[in-house]
Amino acid sequence: MPQHDVLISGGHVVTLDPGIGDLPHGDVLIRNGKIAAVGTGVASRAPGARVVEARGRLVMPGLVDTHRHVWQGALGGHTGQVSLSGYSGAVIAGLASSYTPEDLYAGTLWGALQALNAGITTIVDWSHNLPTPSHANANVRGLRDSGIRGVFLYGGPGPDGLAFFGIPAPQHPADARRAQAEHFPDGISGRLRMGMALRGPAFTTPEATKNDFAFARELGLPISVHVGMAGFPGSVATLDKLGLLGPDINHVHANQLSDREFGLIADSGGSISLSPSVEMLMALGTYPATGQALARGIAAGLGVDTTTGSGADLFTEMRLALAAERSRANAGAVSRDEAVEFVDLNQRDVLRLATLDAARAWHLDHEVGSLTPGKHADVTVVDMRPPHLDGFGDPVTTLVMGAGAADVETVVVAGEIVKSGGALVGPFAARARELMHQSRANLRARTQEMQ
C-alpha cells in the first residue's frame, strides 16, 4: 500500500462520473490506494503529498482493456497480412507449443507492461496457452509482477495440446481448480481476480461446451467466449439452445450475430468485448458490433485482442470504433449518394467504451472506470502540450483522435505510480525487456529446429 498521499494537480480532469463531470483546472487526491477527493483547491487537504504536476495535461480514469491475449506480448509484428486462419496457423499452431513457462512469464510480463505504458490500468487476460500448471503459474506471476489490475482467464489447451480446440473435445483443464485454490482462494488476490476462457460452440462440441460452462459455474467464475466471427455462425443461438446464457458471460467480437442473437445477449444480461483493429484486419466481420451493442443497452467495452499484428493501445481502438460505426450507420445514405445531415456516436462515447463502460462489461464499474471518490486510484495522465494534441476545441475529442501511448505521461494503479515522466518505473521495467529479448531468441531457435 502506498505510504504517501498523491496529489495530481491542476489538470483538465475528465472524471467520467456524471455527478462530477469535467474540471478544466482540477485536482485528484489519492490516499491509501483510493481516490479521496476530486475537485478544485484540494491541495489544502493533503499537506506533504507527492505532487504530480498536471497543468497542460488531461487526467482521466485508467483505461480498461476487456480482451487481450497478454502472453503474446513478445510477438509484435509476427502476423501482418493474415486472416484469423493465418493468425491461428502462425501463432497457435506455429509458436504456442514452443513456449516454456519462462517464455510465458516473459511474454505476459512484457504484454502487461505494454498495456500500462499505454495508460491501460486494468486488463482482461484471455490466456489460452496453458499446457501445464507451471505455465499457468507463470502467467499469473507475470501479471502480478507487472503491477497491473487484471482478470486472469484460465483457458486451454491443457495437456491435450491443439486437440483441445476441435473434435474430439477433451475437458477444460482441471488445473483451473488448482489455480483458483492456490492463487485466488479469496476471490481477489492483490490486484488480480480469476475467470474462465472457454472455447464455446465455435471451437468445440455442444457436449464439451456444456461441460466447460458447468465447470466454470461450479467454481463461481465469470466466463469469456468468442462468438460471431465470420465462418463460425450461430454461437449465441447454440448457447441459448443449451440453456447456458447468463449475465456471467462476456461475448468476444460478436461481429456477425443475427438480430435475434444480439437480443439474446441483451435479455440475458451478458456483455460484449469489441476489438475493432483485429476484427477488421483479420476479416472477422464487416463492422465491429459497437452500434448493435449500444442500441440494445448491452454492456460493451474495447479490447486490443492480439498484439501480434496490431497495436497495443486503446487510443487506436477508440478511433477505429468511432470511424467504423459512423461508416456502418451511414452506409445506406452514402450508397444512395445522399448527403448526411449529422453523425451519431461521438468521441466521449468511445472514451466510455475504454473506461467506465469497459469496467461495466466485467462488473468492475463499482471499483474502476471513473474518477469517483472511493474507487480504486487508477489514473492516466496524458500530456496535451505536444503540437498534435494542443487543440482548439474539446480536449476529449483531441485526445481520442490524436493521442497514443507515447503521450501517456503518468500512470497510477491502486495509488502506485507505475509510469512517470513518460517512462515505466518499478523493479521489473528494465528486467522485463531483457527477459522478452531472451525469450524471442529462444523461440526463434526452437521453431527453426522444428522445421
N, C-alpha and C positions, 0 to 999 in steps of 0.2 A: 504494500500500500504506500502511495506517495507520502513523503514526510512533510512537504510544504504545500501551502496553497499555491495555485497558479492563477494569474490574472491575465486574460487575453484582452488587451486594452485598445479602445479607440477604432475598432474596425467597422466595416459595414456588415452587420450581423444579420444573417438570414436564418431565422430560427426554425422555420417550417412548422412552428407552433401557431395555429390560427389565433390563439388568445394573446400572443405577443407580437407576431408579425416581424417586419424588418426594422432594424435600428441602424440608421445611417452612421451614427457615431456611438456605438455601443460597447459594452464590456461583458465578458463572460468570466465568472468566478468559479473556480474548481476547487473543491475541498473533499478530501478523503475519497477520491476517485469518482465523485458525483458532481453534477452541475449544481452549485449552491445558489447562484443568482445570475440573472441576465437583465441588463438594463443600462442606465447611464449613471455615472457617478458612483460606481460600485467600488472603486479603489479604496474608499474610506473604510470599507468593511474588511479589508484584507491587508493590514499592515504587515510588512515583511514577506508578502507573497512574491514568488518569482513572476516577473512581468514579461509577457510576450507582446512585443510592440505590434499592433495590427493596423495602424494608420496606413491607408493605401492598400489594404488587403480586404478580402471578403472572408468572413468567418461563417462556417456552416456546419451542420452535423456531419460526422464521418460518414462516408459513402458505404453502402451495403450492397455487396455482390451476392446475388441469390443463387448463382450456379457457376461453379468453376471446378475443373479437374486440376487441382493445385499441384499434384505430383508431377505434372508435365512442365513445371516451371523452368527447367533447364533445356527445353526443346524448342525454344523460339526459332521461327523460320524454317522448321523442318517440313511443314506441309503448306506449300504455296498454292499452286494451281490444282486443287483437289476437291472432289465432292466428298460426301460422307463416306462413301465406299473407299475412296482413295486414302482418306484420313485413317479409316479403320485398318486398312492394309499396312500403311506406313507406321502407325503408332501402336495400335492394339495388337495386331499380328506381328509387326516387324520389330518393335522395340520393347514392349511391355515385359515379355518373358525374360529379357536380359537384365532387368532391374534387380539388384540385390537390395536388402534392407538399407544399406548405406546409400545407395543411389536414390532410393525413395525418400530417405531423410533429406538428402541434399536438394533434390528437386522440390520437395514440399516446403522446406525452409526458404529456398530461393523464390519459389512461387508466392509464398505468403509475404515475403519482403517486397516483391514486385507490387503486390496489391497495396501494402502500406505506403510505399513510395508514391503511389498514385492517389493517396488520400482515402483509400478503402480501409475502414477500420473493422468491418465485420464481413466475413466470407463464409459461404456455404460450400464445403469441400466435398464434391461428388467423387469419392475415392474408389476407383474400380481397378486397382492393380495390387490386390492384397492376397497373394498366393499362400502366405504363411502368417502365423501370428507375429513373427518378427517384423514382417512388412507393416502390419497394422500398427504395431508399437512404434515403429519408426515414423509412420505418418502422423500419429498423434504427437509424438515428440517434436517433429518439425513444426507443426502448428503452434505448439506450446512455446517452443523456444523463440519463435518469431515475435511473440507478443501480441498477435492479432486476436481479435474476438472471432469465434467461429463455431460452425456446426460441422462436426466430422460425420460424414455419411458413409457408413460401412457398406461397401459394395463387393463385387466379385474380384477375381474369379475363384478364389479359394484353391484347394489342392487339385481341382479338376482342370485347371488351365482354361484354354479357349473353349473347351467343351461346355463351360458354364453358360456361354451365350449360344443358344440354338437348341437343337433337338438331337439326342435325348437331353433332358434337362436335369442336372443334379440339384440338390438342395442349396439354398443360400448358405454360405459358410457358417457353420455352427460356432465358429470362433467369435462371431459378433457377441454372443452371450458372455464369453470370457472377457472380451474387450470392454463391454459395458461394466461388468463387475469389477474389473481391475482399474480402469481409467475413469469411470463415471459412476461410482457407487451411490453418489448423492444426486445424480442427475446432471448437475453443473459442476465442472471441475475447473476452477480458476475462471478463465475467460471462454472456456470451451464447453460444449454440450454435444450430444450424440444423436444421430438419426440413422436411417437406413436408405441406401441407394439400391433400388430394386430394378430388375430387368423389365418387368411389366410385360404386357401382351405382345409388344413389338419384338421382343428378343427371346421369348421362351414360350412354353405351352400354357394353356389355361390352368392345368393342374398345378404346374410349378408356380404360376402366379398366385394362385390361392394359398399355396403353402408359404410362399415368401411373405405375403401380406399377413397371414396368420402369425408367423414368426415375429415380424416387426411389432404387431399389435400385442402379442404376448409380452414382449419386452417393454411395451409402452413408449415406443419410439416413433417420431414423425417419419414420413415416407416421401421420397422423391422418385419420380419415374418419368422416362422420356415418352412423349406422345405426339401425335400429329405431324410426323415427319413424312415427306414425300416418299412413297414406296412402302410405308408401314401404316396403312389405314385402319381405322376402327378401334384404336386402343381404348379410348374413353368409353365407347359403346360396349366393348367387351368387359371392362371393369364394372360397368353398370349391370350387365347381364349376370356377372358373377357375384353381384351384391357387395362389391368392395369399395365403392366410392365413399368419401368422407372428408371432413374438414382437416384431417391429418395428412392430406396428400398435396404435395407440390408437383404440378404438371409442367414438365420442362418442354419448351418450344411451342407446341400447340399450333403450329402454323396451318396445317391442313385439316383442322377439325371441321365437322359439319356444324350447322347452327344448333342442331339437337345436342351435339356433344358439348358445345360451349354452354348451353343451357344446363346440362347435367352437372358440369363443374360448378356453375353458379348456384344451383339448387343444393348441391352437396356441401357448399362452403369451402371447397378446395381453392387453391391458388395457382398462379401461372408464373413461370420464370421465362423471361424474354431475353434472347441473345442475338440481337439484330445482325452483328457482323458475321458470325458463324452461320446463322440461318440463311442469309443471302449469299455469302461467299461459297458455301458448300451446297447450295441448292436444296435446302431442307423444305422450302416453301416459297410461294410467290412473295408474300409480305410477312413481317412479324405480326403476331396476334395482338398488338398493342391496342388498337381501336376496338377489337372484338371484346377484349377483356374489360376495358374501361366502360364500354357501353352497357355491359351487364353487371357492373359493380363487382367484378371479380378482383380480389387482391392480387396485384401483379407487381413484379419488380424486375430490374435489369440484371443481367449477368454476362460475364465475359465468355464463359464456357471453356474453350481450349485456347491456350496461347501459342500453339504450335504453328498457326498460320494467320493469326490475327493479333491485335494489340493486347495490352494488359491493363487498360484503364477504362473507367466507366464514362468519361467525358465523350469518348468516341461513340460508345453505345447510346448515349443520350442524343447526340447529333443524328445518328443513323435512325434511331427510333422515331425521332421527330420528322425527319425528311421522308422516311418510308411511309409513315402513317398519313402525312399530308398527301403524298403521291397516291396512296390507295384510296383515300377518301374523295379525291378529286379526279380520279381516273376516268369516271364516266363523263364528266363535263369536258375534260380535256379531249377525250376521244370524239366528242361531238363538236370540237373546235369552239367551245363556248368559253367566254371569259368568266373566271371565278371571282365572285364579289368579296369573299372573305375566306380565311382558312381557320380550321379548328386545331386544337392541341398546341399549347404554347410552351415556351422554354421552362416555365415553372412546373408545368405538368410533368415533364420528363425529369426534372430535378427531383420531384417527389418520387418518381419511379426508381430513383437511385438512392433514396434516403428513407423517408417515412413510409411510403407505400411498399418499398422492398422489405423493410422491417415487418410490416403488417403481413406480408406474404408468408413469413416464417413465424408469425405470432410473437414477434420480438418488439412490437411498437410501444409496449409499456416500458421498455428498457432503453431503446436506442431509436435513432431516426429523426429526432428533433432536438433542438437545444431548449429543453424544458427542465426547469429546476426539479431535482430528484432523480432524473435519469442518469445513466452512466455518462461520464465525461469523455465521450468520443467526439472529437472535434477535428475538423480540417480547415486549415487557413491557406488561402490561395493569394499569391501576390498579384494584384491587379495593376501594378505600375508599369510593366513592360508595354511597349507600343501596341501589341496586338490585343491587349486587354484594357487599356486606358480609354474607355469608351465614353460616348456622349449620353447614351440612354440608360436603360435599366441594367444594373450590374449583373443580375441573374442571366439576362439574355446574352450579355457579353461573355459571361463565364461559360455558359452551356455551348455557345457557338465557337468559342476560341480557345478554351483552356486545355491544358494537357498535364501529364504527370510532372513535367519539369517546372510548372508554375506552382506546384504544391510546395509551400514553404515550411509549414509546421503541421505535424500530425500528432494528436493526443489520443491515447486509448486508456480508458479507465483512469484518467488523470496523469498517466505517464507519457512524457514526451518521447516519441519514437522517431520523429523526424524533426530536425531543427536546422534553420538556415539553409534549407533545400537539400539536406543530406540526412540519410538514415543514421541513427545513433544506437548505441546499445552494444552488448557483449558479442552479438552474433553477426553484426552487419558486415564486418570485414571477413570473418571466417567463412561466412556463407558463400562468398564469391569463390574462395579457394576450393571449397567442397564441390561447388557446382562445376567448376572447370575440370576438376579431377574426375567427377562422375561422367562428364561428357567424353573425356578421353577414354575412360574405361568402356563406356557404351559403344563408342566407335570401334574400339579394338575387338570387343566381343562380337558385334554384328559382322565385322569383316571375317572373323574366324568361322562364323556360321555359314558364310557364303561359299 
